[in-house]
């Protein structure tokens, strides 16, 4: 018991040092911490997997740089998966910096797809139509930010191309191959196979859920950890086909697509740091109980 009491009086700088080491060492040694995909992430992965080859998917980037560490890895993993299945992502955003967030995730996903193309093709993990070089405007597009949130989403339901006469870079969308239908029809929301919103707060997936009766498209979300309790209700009611929650959700999706990204890399330092903190909490409680018993015995 005296040992624990001595630990209780340990200089707090040692505690800070242990916590720092528990974060830094796993990052330097690149531990591959065990990751076990949960039901909501697996359901989203399987849904994307089962979409017909060439499906166009609308991804809304509804966050800013503050939430990039949590939502960026999910976006990159899902985009990479879509590219490997031959799907064509249409990226937009209800947040002012959504276009920039989409641009970064698209660039990274294209880089991963290209770098692993030969390996994935040899393993039979690419759709037959997949080609090594992806073309902007044909295989994917970044439409950028549009204001209005739910008003903007309602406009997309009525006339998808109306709010998007050009992409984020100012290129006209009218002649882009990604928006052309074989039968010559004008591209509409009904041509979208799934809507995925990477949401950090308001104006994200709930904007799409509020008008679900109008667009009637399957929906999924990537959210920050703090929003998981808020959005889990939509999973339970079947309004979302799946969801990635925070960095763990990103790590689970990366595991399913066999990619070692920021999600899986971040799980080791995060998990070990949590274990170290829990250990110090347990030691502190044991020391407190020991002190109380010693004081009680002295009084007796």
Secondary structure, DSSP 8 states (H G I E B T S, - for coil): -HHHHHHHTS-HHHHHHHHHHHHHHHHHHT--------HHHHHHHHHHHHS-TT-EEEEEEE--GGGHHHHHHHHHHHHHHHHHTT-EEEEEESSTTHHHHHHHHHHHHHHHHHHTHHHHHHTT-S-TT--SS--BTTTEEEEEE-TTTHHHHHHHHH-TTTT-SB-TTS-BSTT-GGG--TT-----GGGEEEEEEEESSTTSHHHHHTTHHHH---EEEEE-GGGHHHHHHHHHTTS-SEEEEHHHHHHHHHHHTT---HHHHHHHHHHHHHHHHHHHHHHHHHHHHHHHHHHHHHH-
